[in-house]
Amino acid sequence: MDLASLAAFVAVAEHGGFSSAAEQLHLTQPAVSKRIAQLEASLQAQLFDRLGRQVVLTEAGRTLLPRARRLLDDASDARRALREVGEGVGGVLRFATSHHIGLHRLPPLLRRFAAKYPQVELDIRFLDSEQAWNEVLQGRIELALTTLGPATPPLLATALWDDPLCFVAAPGHPLARKARPTLADLSAHPAVLPEPHTFTHRIVADAFARRGLPLRLRMTSNYMETLKMLASVGLAWGVLPRTMLDRSLHALPVGGLKLSRRLGCVTHAGRTPSRAAQALIAVLDADRERAAKS
């Protein structure tokens, strides 16, 4: 079943005869008849009844007609999209970002990108980092901007930002009264952290595990803003990016321990990036280079 045969079939159905269809397609009538015969042979179904000079659709033909129209429309859309690819940066760019990156890192970059590439339609999905990685792996999105963990083929991870982490608590929390609290001190109090399966949680949990200390969880949430609120009202201590600290929180200078995570871009090694994806990656790389020089 090829597009030329489908186009001949739709033309005959819409014009009510082979002669009119041939004229509309700029073909000879035998050429149209041959295409219909090939289509009927490939489908093993008769598509038209010939009632004298009149041509009417069979039940199989009526079933095929709307589907054939959709296939031809999709093919036309595909050809148009490919022409646009050849002409410049456009189309739909589907990517995911963690909530933290989307709120605190992306806005100026997206403004720059949208101003430079107005023809690109952005389909942004806010997902947990681990979910975003899986979406890239399954091919449902082109790239993800997330916390980076160990990348295994076919996924590729490119670091863009260092994100130092701080232990925090409310100014009135007992831990805030200690000049240099230890991990053992923190272990005696409940914590609010991201979900246990997340990269950030593992960074914190590994630090406690290496010292043989228990980690008491009061609540978990993958929204950093929620963790900030819970810590700021004194429910527990937490771990947040340094960029999120303000007067509502007290940084806990835990001696001998510095935590940090990497944020960056995750792509699929087996996928050819669209021009829009290449353009966004170029904007991200340029931002990284500017930050390195400053």
N, C-alpha and C positions, 0 to 999 in steps of 0.2 A: 504494500500500500504506500504509494508515493504521493507527494504533494501535487504533482501535475495531474495525476489521475483523479485526486480528490477535487481539484479545481474544475476539471471537466465535468465531474459528477454534479457538483453544486451548480454549475452553469446550466447544464441540461435541466436540472430540477427547477431552477428559478425561471428559465426562459421557455420551458415546456416543449423543447424539441432540440434535436441535434443540429439542425441548420442554424437556428438562432444562437445556440451555444457556440458553434464554430465561428460565427461572425463576431461574437463578443470576445472570444479568446484569440481571434486572428489566426485560426487554424482551418484546415479543410475538414469537411464533415467526416470523411473516412478516418482522419487522425483522431477526432473526438470519439468516434465509435470504437476505435482500437483501444483508446485509454479506458473507456467504460468497460470493455470486454476484459481487459487486463485486471481492472479493479474487481470485477465480479469473480474472476477466476481466483484472485488472491484471497478474497473473502469467502469464496465458495457459497455465494448467495446471489440471486438475481435481484437487481436493484430497480429495474424498470420493466413495466409491461408495455409492449408496443401494440396499441389498439388502432390499427390502420396508420394514419398519419399522426395520431395522438400518442404521446408518451406520458405515462403516469407512474408514480412511485409505487413500488411494492411495499409490503410491511417492513421488509429489511431496509428498503431505501428510506422510508420515513424514520426508521430508527437511526440510520446513519447520518441523515442530513444535519441535524443540529450539532452533532459531534464533529462532522467534517468542517462545518463553519467555524467551530471553536479552534480546531487544529490549524486551519488556514489563518485565522486571526492571530493565533499564538505565533505562527511562523512569520507573519508580517511584523508583529511586535518585536520578535527576535532580530529580524533583519534591520529594523529601525534602531534597536538598541546597539547593534554592532556598528552601524554607521556612526552613531553618536560616540561610541568608544573610539573610533578612528579619528573623529573630529576634535575631541577634547575630553576633559574630565567631567563626567556627568554620571547619571544613573543613581541607583540606590546603594548606599554603603551601610551594611548591617554590622554593627559591632556592639560589644558589651563593655561595661565598666563597673567597677565596684562603686558603692555609694560614696565612699570617702574620696576616691579619685574624682568621681563625677562632680562632687560638690566643691572640693578644695584645690584640685589641680587642673581640671579640664576647661572651666569657663573661659579664661583668656585665650586658650589654644583654639577652642571651638569658634570663638568670635573671629579670630584670625583666619581660620580655615573657611568659615562660611563667607567671609568677605572676599576671599581669593577664589573660591570655587562655588559660586552661587547656584550652579546647575546640579550640584550633588544633593540628593535627598538623604538626610541622615536618619537611620533607624537605630536609635540607641536603646539598649536594654540594660537596666540596672540589676545586676546579679551579684551574688556572692562569688568570690574569686574562684572557688572550686567549681561552681556551676558554670561560670564563664569558660573555664578551661575545657569542660566537657562539651560545651556548645561549639567551641572551635574544633575540637576533636571530631565531632559528629558532622562538621561541615555546615552547620546551620548559621554561623556567623563567620566573618572574615578574620576578625582579630578581637582581642580582649585586652583591656587596660586594667590590670589587677595587681594584687600582691603576688610576688613571685615565689614559688616554691621550686623544688627540684623538677626540672623539665626532662621528660623522657621522649624519645622519638615516637611519633612524628611531630611532636610539638616543639616549637622553638620559643625561647624566652629571651627577650632583650631588655636589660635593665635601663631605666630612664631616670629614676629618682631614688636617692637614699632617703629613708624615712625613719629617723631616730625615734625610739619609743621611750616614754617616761612612765615610771610608777607615779600614780597620783592618788590623792585623797582630799576630802573636804578640809578646809582650814581648821575646823574644830574636831577632826578625827584624832583619836589617840596617837596614831602613827605620825601625825603632823607635828607632834610635840617633841619627837625624837630628832636630834641633830643629824644623825646618820643611821637610819634604821637598817637592819639586816634582813636578808630573806627569811631568816628564822622569825624575826619580828612580824613580817608580813604573813608568814604561814600561820600565825596565831589568830589572824583576823580573816573574815570572809572577803571574797573578791568578786568583782563583776568583770567578765571577760567575754570575748567572742566564743562562738560554739566550739566544742572540742575538736571538730574535724577541720577547722580553719588553720591556715598557715600561721596566723598571728597567735592563736591560742597555743599552737605547738611550740613556738619560740619561747613563750613564757613557761609553759609546762616543762619543757626540757631543762630550763634553768633551775627549776625547783627539783626536778628528778635527779639532776647531776649531783645535787647536795643532799639527796635522800630526804627531802622535805615534802610534807603533804600540801596540796593546794586545795583550799576550801572555797568552793564556789557557792555564792549566794544566788546569782542569776547569770544568765548568758544572753547575749544579743549580738547580732552581726552588724548592727547600726552603731557606729562610733558615737554619733550624737546622743543616742540613748545611753550608752555606757558613760559618757561624760556627765549626763544629767544624774544618773544613779550615783556616781561617785561624788558629785558636787553637793548632793543633799545628805551625804554622810552614811549611806547604806552600806558602803564597802569601799575598799581601795580598788583601783583599776590600772590598766595600762593603756595609754593613748599616744598618738603621734605628738611630738613636741609642738608641732604647728597648731594644735588645738588648745594649748594651755592658755588660761586667762585667770582673772582674779577669783573666779569661783572655785579654783582648784589649787592645791598645794603640791608642788613637785616633791617626791620622796627620793632624796639622793642616796640610793642604796649603794653602799661601799663595794668597790671591786666588781661592779657589774654594769655593763652598758648593753642595752638591747637595741637592735635596729632591724628593719626589714627593707627589702628592695621592692620597688614598684616598677612596673614596666609593661611591655607589650608582648602578648602571646599570639603566635601565628602557627599555621599548619605547614610543615615543610613540603607537603605534596600538593598544595593549592597554589595556583597562579594568581597573584593578587591583582585585583582590578586597578584601573588607573586611579580611582577614588581612594582606594586603600593605600596605594603607593604615595599619593599626595598627602594623606593624613600622617603616614609614617614619616614623610619628609618634614612636615611641620613639627612633629614630636622630636625628631633628631635635631632640628635646628634649635629648638628650645633647650635641649640638653647641652648642645655646644655653647649656647649663650650663657647658660648657668655655669658651665665649667670655666669659662673665661672671666666671669665676674667674681 
